[in-house]
């Protein structure tokens, strides 16, 4: 992360719904949560909403626009022997708020690893950035849950393997909400 999250040039691309203020994604969050809840995929939508509302109310990023991968999730990382060894799919490379990439700590790592991950970064994220990152992780988890469900039911664009890690990530986010 530290190698990627460097100040971006003024000509760096702006991400599509990534890298900007989190509040811009509120409508998308509401749609994703509603759809997943209607399908019976979310046992406690109020708890998920609470994580989102905390994240969306965090102060916006006021630092320089940084380079972002923009789409870190399980299908875009490579592992060997249980260790991260590479990142692929830089099609959403953009500039903006590092919270969008820092969400990967909850999406990719097991229970209890997110804090360790953030402590290892060259520049430890501040509390507001971590709150926004949790909101970004909720968005990615909800999308993954819906894509996974579509795969289970053989609907277009579905990928059944996306559901289990997305459910686990969302549960970790909800369970850890009391610590924030």
C-alpha positions as CSV (number, residue, x, y, z in Angstrom):
1,X,0.0,0.0,0.0
2,X,2.7,2.4,1.0
3,X,4.4,2.0,-2.4
4,X,1.1,2.8,-4.3
5,X,-0.3,5.6,-2.0
6,X,2.0,8.3,-3.3
7,X,0.8,11.8,-4.3
8,X,-0.9,11.7,-7.7
9,X,-0.2,14.2,-10.4
10,X,-2.9,16.8,-11.2
11,X,-3.6,14.8,-14.4
12,X,-4.2,11.5,-12.6
13,X,-7.6,9.9,-13.4
14,X,-10.4,10.4,-11.0
15,X,-12.1,7.1,-10.0
16,X,-15.6,6.2,-10.9
17,X,-17.3,6.3,-7.5
18,X,-13.9,5.8,-5.9
19,X,-11.5,8.1,-4.2
20,X,-14.0,11.0,-3.6
21,X,-16.1,11.8,-0.7
22,X,-17.8,8.7,0.8
23,X,-21.2,10.5,1.1
24,X,-21.4,10.4,-2.7
25,X,-22.0,6.7,-2.4
26,X,-24.9,6.9,0.1
27,X,-27.5,6.2,-2.6
28,X,-25.5,3.2,-3.8
29,X,-25.2,1.9,-0.2
30,X,-28.9,2.2,0.4
31,X,-29.7,0.3,-2.9
32,X,-27.2,-2.5,-2.1
33,X,-28.3,-2.9,1.5
34,X,-32.0,-2.9,0.5
35,X,-31.5,-5.4,-2.3
36,X,-29.4,-7.7,-0.1
37,X,-31.9,-7.4,2.8
38,X,-34.9,-8.2,0.5
39,X,-33.1,-11.3,-0.6
40,X,-32.7,-12.4,3.0
41,X,-28.9,-12.1,2.9
42,X,-28.4,-9.6,5.7
43,X,-29.5,-10.7,9.2
44,X,-29.1,-7.3,10.8
45,X,-29.4,-4.5,8.3
46,X,-29.5,-1.9,11.2
47,X,-26.1,-2.9,12.3
48,X,-24.8,-2.6,8.8
49,X,-26.4,0.8,8.4
50,X,-24.8,1.9,11.7
51,X,-21.3,1.1,10.3
52,X,-22.1,3.0,7.1
53,X,-23.5,6.0,8.9
54,X,-20.4,6.3,11.1
55,X,-18.2,6.0,8.0
56,X,-20.2,8.5,6.0
57,X,-20.2,11.0,8.8
58,X,-16.4,11.0,9.1
59,X,-14.6,14.1,7.9
60,X,-13.7,14.0,4.2
61,X,-10.1,13.4,3.1
62,X,-8.2,16.7,3.1
63,X,-4.8,15.4,2.2
64,X,-3.3,15.3,-1.3
65,X,-5.0,13.0,-3.9
66,X,-3.0,9.8,-3.7
67,X,-2.6,7.0,-6.3
68,X,-5.2,4.2,-5.6
69,X,-5.7,0.7,-7.0
70,X,-9.4,1.4,-6.6
71,X,-10.7,-2.2,-6.6
72,X,-8.9,-4.3,-4.0
73,X,-10.9,-7.4,-3.3
74,X,-10.3,-11.2,-3.1
75,X,-10.5,-11.6,-6.9
76,X,-7.8,-9.0,-7.5
77,X,-5.1,-10.3,-5.3
78,X,-2.8,-13.3,-5.7
79,X,-1.6,-15.5,-2.9
80,X,0.9,-18.3,-2.5
81,X,1.0,-20.5,0.6
82,X,-1.5,-18.3,2.3
83,X,0.5,-15.1,1.8
84,X,-0.3,-12.1,-0.4
85,X,2.2,-12.1,-3.3
86,X,0.6,-9.8,-5.9
87,X,-2.1,-7.5,-7.0
88,X,-3.8,-7.6,-10.4
89,X,-6.4,-5.6,-12.4
90,X,-5.3,-2.0,-12.3
91,X,-8.3,-1.0,-14.5
92,X,-9.6,1.3,-11.8
93,X,-6.3,3.0,-11.1
94,X,-7.2,6.5,-10.0
95,X,-6.4,9.2,-7.5
96,X,-8.1,10.3,-4.3
97,X,-8.8,9.2,-0.7
98,X,-6.7,6.3,0.4
99,X,-9.6,5.0,2.5
100,X,-10.9,3.2,-0.7
101,X,-7.8,1.0,-0.8
102,X,-7.4,0.7,3.0
103,X,-10.8,-1.1,3.0
104,X,-8.9,-4.1,1.8
105,X,-7.9,-4.8,5.4
106,X,-11.4,-5.9,6.2
107,X,-12.2,-7.4,2.8
108,X,-9.1,-9.5,2.4
109,X,-7.7,-10.3,5.8
110,X,-9.0,-12.6,8.6
111,X,-10.5,-11.5,11.9
112,X,-8.2,-9.3,14.0
113,X,-5.7,-8.6,11.2
114,X,-7.0,-5.1,10.0
115,X,-5.4,-3.2,12.9
116,X,-2.1,-5.0,12.5
117,X,-2.2,-4.3,8.8
118,X,-2.8,-0.5,9.4
119,X,-0.1,-0.4,12.0
120,X,2.4,-1.8,9.4
121,X,1.8,1.0,6.9
122,X,4.6,3.7,6.6
123,X,2.0,6.3,7.4
124,X,-0.5,5.1,9.9
125,X,-4.0,6.2,8.8
126,X,-5.8,8.7,11.1
127,X,-9.1,7.8,12.7
128,X,-11.3,9.5,10.1
129,X,-9.6,7.7,7.3
130,X,-10.1,4.4,9.0
131,X,-13.8,5.2,9.5
132,X,-14.2,6.0,5.8
133,X,-12.3,2.8,5.0
134,X,-14.8,0.8,7.0
135,X,-17.6,2.4,4.9
136,X,-15.8,1.5,1.7
137,X,-15.4,-2.1,3.0
138,X,-19.1,-2.3,3.7
139,X,-19.8,-1.2,0.1
140,X,-17.5,-3.9,-1.3
141,X,-18.9,-6.5,1.1
142,X,-22.5,-5.8,0.1
143,X,-21.5,-5.9,-3.6
144,X,-19.7,-9.2,-3.1
145,X,-22.6,-10.7,-1.3
146,X,-25.0,-9.8,-4.1
147,X,-22.6,-11.0,-6.8
148,X,-22.1,-14.3,-4.8
149,X,-25.9,-14.7,-4.5
150,X,-26.3,-14.1,-8.2
151,X,-23.8,-16.9,-8.8
152,X,-25.5,-19.3,-6.5
153,X,-28.7,-18.8,-8.5
154,X,-27.0,-18.8,-11.9
155,X,-28.0,-15.2,-12.6
156,X,-25.9,-13.1,-15.1
157,X,-22.7,-11.7,-13.6
158,X,-22.8,-14.0,-10.6
159,X,-19.8,-15.5,-9.1
160,X,-20.7,-18.0,-6.3
161,X,-17.2,-17.8,-4.7
162,X,-17.6,-14.1,-3.9
163,X,-20.4,-14.6,-1.4
164,X,-18.6,-16.4,1.5
165,X,-15.6,-14.0,1.9
166,X,-18.0,-11.0,1.5
167,X,-20.3,-12.3,4.2
168,X,-17.3,-12.9,6.5
169,X,-16.0,-9.4,5.9
170,X,-19.4,-7.8,6.6
171,X,-19.7,-9.8,9.8
172,X,-16.2,-8.6,10.9
173,X,-17.1,-5.0,10.2
174,X,-20.4,-5.3,12.2
175,X,-18.7,-7.2,15.1
176,X,-15.9,-4.6,15.4
177,X,-18.3,-1.6,15.2
178,X,-18.3,-1.3,19.0
179,X,-14.5,-0.6,19.0
180,X,-15.0,2.5,16.8
